[in-house]
Amino acid sequence: MPVLLPTDILFLLMLLGLAGLVVYTLGQEHLRRPWRSVMRSRSAMISLVILLIYLLIALLDSIRIPVSSDAHSNSISAPIGEPVTLLDFGLGSIRDAQEKTYSAPLAVVAHAREMIRQPDGRQVWVYPRLQFGGRHLANPEQEHARDLIRRTVLGLGTGLGAWVLLTGFLALVVTRRHSDPLGFLRSAWRGETDIPWRAVFLTLLVISLLAGVLVVLSQAYHVLGTGKVGEDVLYQSLKSIRTGVLIGTLTTLATLPLALVLGILAGYYRGWIDDVIQYLYTTLNSVPGVLLIAAAMLVMQSYMARHEAEFASLSTRADFRLLALCLILGMTSWTGLCRLLRAETLKLRELEYVQAARVLGVSQGMILFRHILPNLFHLVLISVALDFSSLVLAEAVLSYVNIGVDPTTESWGNMINGARLEMAREPIVWWSLTSAFIFMLALVLPANLFADAVRDAFDPRRAE
């Protein structure tokens, strides 16, 4: 049976809630209309494809399976007693390919020279061969470049085949309700449909080709090099996706209830309720957020130190710290949305249909639920979409100053934190920082572009 940690359960519940929201949206014309505008945007659809791939990777890394001690001793390098995720099983070849220390991307020798004893007894100062990278090459100096080209071409072919299968399945799903499927596909490829399917197919093609090359090359090389303890950087970067996605999503789950409830109550009831809520978020905003987060994390760490028996497992300890960070970020970042919802509620409560409902004797709770909350939905959606990328970046900054996730948790912030000393080495170790930057950019940039499209579609002032 799968082993689910608290963050895994919350993430799965969030995905189920997202699926339920999609089903609800399909049944509401006033919600379908702006989403059709979003789907007509080429940049939004390209961004959505990338974000869905990140979500899929995070989902695979959130389903854990217990592994027997025999499996650990035979092939699995994870700590004994710790569950292994589905992503770990898929990345088993690069997870278990440990080197001694640093090695450059696609290298066959280590990054630093060592004193090596030759068979004749002489000691020479050379770059030692890697245990995994290029070990199949008998003569690396002559075979290395040719082998890289051959594997790259094979990876491109593999990716192209995967793209054909994937787009074929997607085309069957999209055209099942069309009377002329071939004609629709021709129109889609020429860019004549409302939804930019050609951009979606081309995005999938680029991703499939890149994934195919990475998969084939990673079977024989460290594509993005290795870190200080010889761990594959590509594996670290892929494992960090779950941390980034969870920081952006679970923090939202902690932010929304406070912002929604307090913002609506302050704007609708006014009076002393409004005064108390305004005093609360004004006071909270007057304290630097980093200090609040640091203080809360120190309290959490002292709690863990006093209850060591509850956190004997590495995965439990790291998961508790990740969940605590999400809750702390949520508790310190709800004030902006709360203030926005309060101002909008002050306007909505004076509109005619709300006044009519109050005169007709409709209960206060029903007015809030049926008339106020639905008209705040666009603000909530825009705020969530815009805040996601800032939360992902916040994790990197907090981990950089050592108040972020647990050091044993794979995250882009920990990779950047570890790269501080690596950039000062001679020769320089640049690939850990570069990999974290590329993977973070590939998540944050699509999130921002998608958020812009959502804002343009749901903001009434921008509606055509």
WONOR-V951503 format. One record per residue. N is the residue number from 1. RES is the residue in one small letter. SS is DSSP state (hx for helix, st for strand, lp for the rest). OMEGA is omega in whole degrees, 0 to 359 (none if undefined). D_LAST is the distance of its C-alpha to the last C-alpha in Angstrom with 2 decimals. Layout:
n = <N/N>
res = <RES/RES>
ss = <SS/SS>
omega = <OMEGA/OMEGA>
d_last = <D_LAST/D_LAST>
//
This chain:
n = <1/2/3/4/5/6/7/8/9/10/11/12/13/14/15/16/17/18/19/20/21/22/23/24/25/26/27/28/29/30/31/32/33/34/35/36/37/38/39/40/41/42/43/44/45/46/47/48/49/50/51/52/53/54/55/56/57/58/59/60/61/62/63/64/65/66/67/68/69/70/71/72/73/74/75/76/77/78/79/80/81/82/83/84/85/86/87/88/89/90/91/92/93/94/95/96/97/98/99/100/101/102/103/104/105/106/107/108/109/110/111/112/113/114/115/116/117/118/119/120/121/122/123/124/125/126/127/128/129/130/131/132/133/134/135/136/137/138/139/140/141/142/143/144/145/146/147/148/149/150/151/152/153/154/155/156/157/158/159/160/161/162/163/164/165/166/167/168/169/170/171/172/173/174/175/176/177/178/179/180/181/182/183/184/185/186/187/188/189/190/191/192/193/194/195/196/197/198/199/200/201/202/203/204/205/206/207/208/209/210/211/212/213/214/215/216/217/218/219/220/221/222/223/224/225/226/227/228/229/230/231/232/233/234/235/236/237/238/239/240/241/242/243/244/245/246/247/248/249/250/251/252/253/254/255/256/257/258/259/260/261/262/263/264/265/266/267/268/269/270/271/272/273/274/275/276/277/278/279/280/281/282/283/284/285/286/287/288/289/290/291/292/293/294/295/296/297/298/299/300/301/302/303/304/305/306/307/308/309/310/311/312/313/314/315/316/317/318/319/320/321/322/323/324/325/326/327/328/329/330/331/332/333/334/335/336/337/338/339/340/341/342/343/344/345/346/347/348/349/350/351/352/353/354/355/356/357/358/359/360/361/362/363/364/365/366/367/368/369/370/371/372/373/374/375/376/377/378/379/380/381/382/383/384/385/386/387/388/389/390/391/392/393/394/395/396/397/398/399/400/401/402/403/404/405/406/407/408/409/410/411/412/413/414/415/416/417/418/419/420/421/422/423/424/425/426/427/428/429/430/431/432/433/434/435/436/437/438/439/440/441/442/443/444/445/446/447/448/449/450/451/452/453/454/455/456/457/458/459/460/461/462/463/464>
res = <m/p/v/l/l/p/t/d/i/l/f/l/l/m/l/l/g/l/a/g/l/v/v/y/t/l/g/q/e/h/l/r/r/p/w/r/s/v/m/r/s/r/s/a/m/i/s/l/v/i/l/l/i/y/l/l/i/a/l/l/d/s/i/r/i/p/v/s/s/d/a/h/s/n/s/i/s/a/p/i/g/e/p/v/t/l/l/d/f/g/l/g/s/i/r/d/a/q/e/k/t/y/s/a/p/l/a/v/v/a/h/a/r/e/m/i/r/q/p/d/g/r/q/v/w/v/y/p/r/l/q/f/g/g/r/h/l/a/n/p/e/q/e/h/a/r/d/l/i/r/r/t/v/l/g/l/g/t/g/l/g/a/w/v/l/l/t/g/f/l/a/l/v/v/t/r/r/h/s/d/p/l/g/f/l/r/s/a/w/r/g/e/t/d/i/p/w/r/a/v/f/l/t/l/l/v/i/s/l/l/a/g/v/l/v/v/l/s/q/a/y/h/v/l/g/t/g/k/v/g/e/d/v/l/y/q/s/l/k/s/i/r/t/g/v/l/i/g/t/l/t/t/l/a/t/l/p/l/a/l/v/l/g/i/l/a/g/y/y/r/g/w/i/d/d/v/i/q/y/l/y/t/t/l/n/s/v/p/g/v/l/l/i/a/a/a/m/l/v/m/q/s/y/m/a/r/h/e/a/e/f/a/s/l/s/t/r/a/d/f/r/l/l/a/l/c/l/i/l/g/m/t/s/w/t/g/l/c/r/l/l/r/a/e/t/l/k/l/r/e/l/e/y/v/q/a/a/r/v/l/g/v/s/q/g/m/i/l/f/r/h/i/l/p/n/l/f/h/l/v/l/i/s/v/a/l/d/f/s/s/l/v/l/a/e/a/v/l/s/y/v/n/i/g/v/d/p/t/t/e/s/w/g/n/m/i/n/g/a/r/l/e/m/a/r/e/p/i/v/w/w/s/l/t/s/a/f/i/f/m/l/a/l/v/l/p/a/n/l/f/a/d/a/v/r/d/a/f/d/p/r/r/a/e>
ss = <lp/st/st/lp/lp/hx/hx/hx/hx/hx/hx/hx/hx/hx/hx/hx/hx/hx/hx/hx/hx/hx/hx/hx/hx/hx/lp/lp/hx/hx/hx/hx/hx/hx/hx/hx/hx/hx/hx/lp/lp/hx/hx/hx/hx/hx/hx/hx/hx/hx/hx/hx/hx/hx/hx/hx/hx/hx/hx/hx/lp/lp/lp/st/st/lp/lp/lp/hx/hx/hx/hx/hx/hx/lp/lp/lp/lp/lp/lp/lp/lp/lp/st/st/hx/hx/hx/hx/hx/lp/hx/hx/hx/hx/lp/lp/lp/lp/lp/lp/lp/st/lp/lp/lp/lp/lp/st/st/st/st/st/st/st/st/st/lp/lp/lp/lp/lp/st/st/st/st/st/st/st/lp/lp/lp/lp/lp/lp/lp/lp/lp/lp/hx/hx/hx/hx/hx/hx/hx/hx/hx/hx/hx/hx/hx/hx/hx/hx/hx/hx/hx/hx/hx/hx/hx/hx/hx/hx/hx/hx/hx/hx/hx/hx/hx/hx/hx/hx/lp/lp/lp/lp/lp/hx/hx/hx/hx/hx/hx/hx/hx/hx/lp/lp/lp/lp/lp/lp/lp/hx/hx/hx/hx/hx/hx/hx/hx/hx/hx/hx/hx/hx/hx/hx/hx/hx/hx/hx/hx/hx/hx/lp/lp/lp/lp/lp/lp/lp/st/lp/lp/lp/lp/lp/st/hx/hx/hx/hx/hx/hx/hx/hx/hx/hx/hx/hx/hx/hx/hx/hx/hx/hx/hx/hx/hx/hx/hx/hx/hx/hx/hx/hx/hx/hx/hx/hx/hx/hx/hx/hx/hx/lp/hx/hx/hx/hx/hx/hx/hx/hx/hx/hx/hx/hx/hx/hx/hx/hx/lp/lp/hx/hx/hx/hx/hx/hx/hx/hx/hx/hx/hx/hx/hx/hx/hx/hx/hx/hx/lp/hx/hx/hx/hx/lp/lp/hx/hx/hx/hx/hx/hx/hx/hx/hx/hx/hx/hx/hx/hx/hx/hx/hx/hx/hx/lp/lp/hx/hx/hx/hx/hx/hx/hx/hx/hx/hx/hx/hx/hx/hx/lp/lp/lp/hx/hx/hx/hx/hx/hx/hx/hx/lp/lp/lp/lp/hx/hx/hx/hx/hx/hx/hx/hx/hx/lp/hx/hx/hx/hx/hx/hx/hx/hx/hx/hx/hx/hx/hx/hx/hx/hx/hx/hx/hx/hx/hx/hx/hx/hx/hx/hx/hx/lp/lp/lp/lp/lp/lp/lp/lp/lp/lp/lp/hx/hx/hx/hx/hx/hx/hx/hx/hx/hx/hx/lp/lp/lp/lp/lp/lp/lp/lp/hx/hx/hx/hx/hx/hx/hx/hx/hx/hx/hx/hx/hx/hx/hx/hx/hx/hx/hx/hx/hx/hx/hx/hx/hx/hx/hx/hx/lp/hx/hx/hx/lp/lp>
omega = <178/176/183/174/182/179/177/181/180/179/178/177/178/178/176/176/177/177/177/177/177/179/179/180/180/181/181/183/182/175/178/185/178/178/174/175/177/184/175/179/181/181/179/181/176/179/181/178/181/180/178/177/176/178/179/179/178/178/179/180/179/178/187/181/177/184/181/179/178/179/177/183/183/189/188/185/179/179/181/182/180/177/182/182/176/177/177/178/179/181/185/184/181/176/183/182/183/173/181/181/187/168/184/177/177/181/175/178/180/185/183/179/175/176/184/177/180/179/180/178/180/175/183/181/187/172/183/176/177/179/182/185/178/183/179/182/178/180/187/183/182/187/189/184/180/179/178/179/181/181/176/178/178/178/177/177/177/179/178/178/177/179/178/179/182/180/176/177/179/179/178/180/185/187/185/181/181/180/180/184/182/178/178/180/177/178/179/181/177/179/183/179/180/177/182/182/179/177/178/181/180/176/176/178/180/181/180/178/179/179/179/179/180/181/183/181/183/177/183/183/168/189/180/178/180/182/187/181/175/180/183/183/176/177/178/183/179/178/180/181/181/180/180/181/181/177/181/185/182/175/177/178/178/183/189/182/180/183/181/185/184/180/180/179/181/183/185/185/181/178/184/177/178/180/181/182/177/178/182/184/174/177/180/180/181/179/178/184/181/179/177/181/180/180/180/179/177/176/179/180/178/176/179/179/180/182/183/182/180/184/180/180/178/181/178/180/181/181/179/180/177/178/179/179/178/180/180/177/178/181/182/184/182/190/181/179/179/179/179/180/177/181/180/179/176/178/184/184/181/181/189/185/176/177/179/178/180/179/180/175/177/183/181/179/179/177/179/186/186/186/183/185/180/181/173/187/184/177/179/182/180/181/180/181/181/184/184/183/179/178/177/178/180/179/179/180/182/177/179/179/173/172/181/182/180/180/178/180/177/178/178/177/177/177/178/178/179/182/181/180/180/180/180/180/175/3/187/175/189/193/178/178/181/180/178/180/183/182/178/178/180/175/186/182/175/178/178/179/178/178/177/179/178/179/180/183/187/180/182/181/179/182/180/none>
d_last = <51.65/48.72/49.09/45.97/45.77/43.72/40.81/40.93/40.76/37.83/35.94/36.65/35.62/32.33/31.74/32.68/30.29/27.49/28.49/28.55/25.05/23.88/25.82/24.42/20.79/21.63/22.74/19.74/16.82/14.56/15.52/15.49/11.85/10.74/13.98/13.29/10.41/13.20/15.73/14.05/14.55/18.06/18.99/18.04/20.21/22.99/22.96/23.07/26.12/27.90/27.22/28.55/31.65/32.24/31.94/34.43/36.88/36.64/37.30/40.32/41.60/41.35/43.65/47.21/50.38/53.87/56.22/59.99/62.31/63.61/60.19/59.85/63.24/62.63/59.21/56.75/56.75/54.86/57.00/59.28/58.05/54.38/51.97/50.27/46.64/45.51/44.07/47.55/49.10/46.73/47.42/51.13/52.30/50.72/51.20/54.92/55.31/56.63/58.07/60.33/57.90/55.39/54.77/52.27/49.59/51.29/54.66/58.03/59.86/59.29/57.68/60.86/64.46/67.08/70.84/71.58/75.10/75.98/78.27/81.13/80.86/79.19/76.21/73.42/70.30/67.50/64.01/64.72/63.19/60.48/61.36/58.26/56.45/58.09/61.13/61.41/62.14/65.83/65.39/62.08/62.70/62.76/60.67/57.75/55.49/56.29/55.56/52.17/51.18/52.48/50.65/47.38/47.61/48.51/45.54/43.17/44.71/44.41/40.75/40.08/41.89/39.95/36.65/37.84/38.68/35.50/33.15/35.39/35.00/31.23/31.10/33.25/30.98/27.78/29.45/31.59/29.45/29.02/31.62/31.80/31.62/32.94/30.49/27.58/29.11/29.54/25.91/24.95/27.39/26.09/22.51/21.34/20.02/16.58/18.22/19.97/23.40/25.23/24.07/25.20/28.52/29.17/28.52/30.97/33.36/33.46/33.94/36.59/38.49/38.48/39.58/42.26/43.70/43.74/45.43/48.12/48.87/49.01/51.87/54.13/52.61/50.75/47.54/46.38/49.89/51.56/51.72/54.64/56.18/55.42/52.39/49.91/46.84/44.61/45.70/44.98/41.47/40.62/42.18/40.17/36.91/37.69/38.33/35.07/33.01/34.98/34.64/30.84/30.71/33.74/33.03/29.70/31.77/33.94/31.16/28.92/31.63/32.71/29.32/28.04/31.26/32.14/28.71/28.20/31.83/31.76/28.70/29.78/33.54/33.79/37.43/39.79/37.58/34.87/37.62/39.10/35.87/34.87/38.39/38.19/35.10/36.06/39.48/38.15/35.86/38.90/40.73/39.82/38.19/40.54/43.55/42.38/41.73/45.08/46.96/45.51/46.29/49.84/50.33/49.15/51.53/54.42/53.75/53.92/57.12/58.75/57.85/58.60/59.81/56.35/54.91/57.62/55.27/53.31/50.24/50.43/50.79/47.92/45.65/46.52/45.73/42.36/41.51/42.77/40.64/37.48/38.46/39.35/36.08/34.27/36.47/35.78/32.02/30.70/30.75/27.44/25.45/27.80/27.14/23.36/23.77/26.33/24.13/21.31/24.06/25.55/22.44/22.07/25.79/25.60/22.94/24.42/24.29/26.08/28.59/29.21/29.87/32.29/34.10/34.48/36.30/33.91/35.26/33.77/33.36/31.50/29.09/28.44/28.08/26.12/23.95/23.73/23.71/20.91/18.52/19.65/19.12/15.90/17.85/20.85/19.19/17.61/21.00/23.03/21.24/21.60/25.18/26.51/27.21/28.75/31.07/32.22/33.10/34.78/37.21/38.25/38.93/40.84/42.92/43.69/45.32/47.05/45.31/43.00/43.83/47.42/49.07/49.83/46.17/44.53/41.55/40.02/41.02/44.64/44.55/43.37/45.96/48.67/47.69/48.69/52.33/51.68/50.11/53.37/55.60/57.47/56.42/52.88/51.11/47.46/46.16/45.59/43.27/41.51/41.03/39.61/37.21/36.01/35.54/33.80/31.46/30.71/29.54/27.89/25.86/24.19/23.65/21.87/19.68/18.84/18.23/15.75/13.74/14.14/13.15/9.81/9.18/10.87/10.25/8.56/8.48/6.40/3.79/0.00>
//
